[in-house]
Structure formats: C-alpha cells, structure tokens
Amino acid sequence: MLYNTRPFLPDTVAIITMQLSAAQKKLYRTIGHHLKPVLIIADKGITEGVELELERALEDHELIKVKLNVNDGAIRKLWAKQLCASHHAVLVQQIGKVILLCRAAKKPKPKLSNLLKPI
C-alpha cells in the first residue's frame, strides 16, 4: 500500500475511527498550508452538487481545503461538522472561513493525492 511511503499516514479505517495525533495534524497542516480551496460553499448551503463535488475531491486528493463563505461562525462550525460526518472525513483545521479536511481514498491516485506528493 502506498501509505507506507510516508510517516504518519493512517489507513482508511484509522482515519475514520480515530482522532488524528498531534504529529499527524501538524504534518497535514504543513501539507495543506499551500493548498487552495477546491470548493466554496456560500449562501445556498450544502446542496447535492456540493456533496458530489466534495466526495470526488476527497477521493482524488485526500486532503483538501474548503471555503465556507458565510459570515456566521456558528453556521460555519455546524457545516464543518456536517461535512465531516456525512463524508467520514476528519477536520484537521478550521481557520476563519477555511477548513482543511482529510480522508484516505479507497484507491489512492499518486498523481492527484496531496498526501502522497513530496513536501
């Protein structure tokens, strides 16, 4: 499995069922720092199209940024929890309107995965 090429990369079951360790979160934040949001969610909220695109992005890239473009912080937190729960992803970081989500792919694609690219 390709996940053994880098330290701290959990298998699919571990990332869904466990909290990330501090070292894992630090590594993922380092990788995610230079990423741009692949999805922007605005006033219409979480629609079916948003759900489909988020699923595709997580399966392709494994570590993604999502921009929650609403001014209410409580709604942003609620949406972040909802997205994590519905897609079995882990919230790595939330800063302002941007969240960093991680989920191991069933079949990782080395050319697309942000976790398999060299830092």
N, C-alpha and C positions, 0 to 999 in steps of 0.2 A: 504494500500500500504506500502511496506517495507521502502520506503524512509523517512517515518516519524520517524524512529528509531534513526536517527542521525541528528544533526542540519546542516543547510546549504545545504542539498541535494535537488536540484531542481527537478521538474517533467520534463518529456520529452520535453514538449513544451517550458518551460522556458530555458532549456539548449541549445536548438536550436536557439531560437529567441533572447535571451538576452545575454549581456556580463556578465561574472561572476563578482561578487563583490570581493572586496579585501579580505574579510574574507573567501569567498569560494575558491578563488585561493590559499590562504595560507593553508587552510585545504587540498586541493587537492595536493599541492606541498609537504606537510608533508607526506601524504599517498604515493605519488609517489616517494619519496626520496629513498626508499629501493627496489623499483621495478627494474627488469632487462628488457632491451628491448625485446619485444616479436616478433619484426620484424626488419629486417635490409634491407635497400634499398641501392643498390650500383649502379654501372655504367650503368646497363641496365635500370634504372629508374623505373617508376611506371608502372608495367605490369598488365595484367589481374589477374595473380596469386597473386600479391601483393595486388590488390584491394580486391579480395575474402578473403584473409587471414586477412587483416585489418578489413573488415566488420565482420568476425567471431570473431576476438579478441575484438572488441568494443562491440559486442552483449554479449559476455561471461563475459568480465572483466570490462567494462565501463570506466575504467581509465587505460591507457596503455602508455608505453614508446616505441618509435620507433627511431631507429638509422638511420640517413641519411648519409651513408658512402661515401660522395663526398667532395672534398676539397674546392669547390667554395661556399662561403657563400651565394651568390645571388641565386644560384640554390637550396640550402637548404631552404631558405626562400620561394621561389616560390613553391617548393614541399610541404612544410608545409601548405601553403595557399590552394594549390590544394587538398591536402588530407582532410583538414577541410571542404572545400566547397563540395567535392564530397560525403563525408560521414556524413555531417551535424554534425560534431564534433566541439568542442571548443579547441583551442590551449591554454593550461594552462601555458606552459612554454617552452622556447627553450634556451638550453644552449649548445653551440658548435654544435656538430653533433647529439644531442639527443633532441627529442621533447616529450612533455607529452600531450596526447590527452584525452579528456573526452567526453563521450556521454552516456546518460541514455539509458538503454536497454528497449526494449518493454516488455519483461518478465524477470525481474532480477532473476539471479540464485545466491542465497545467498552463496553457496559453492565456486563459482568462482569469484563473483564480488569483486573488490578491494575496492569499496565504502561501501560495507556492512560488511566488516571484521572489527573487533575491531582494533583500532590503537595501 
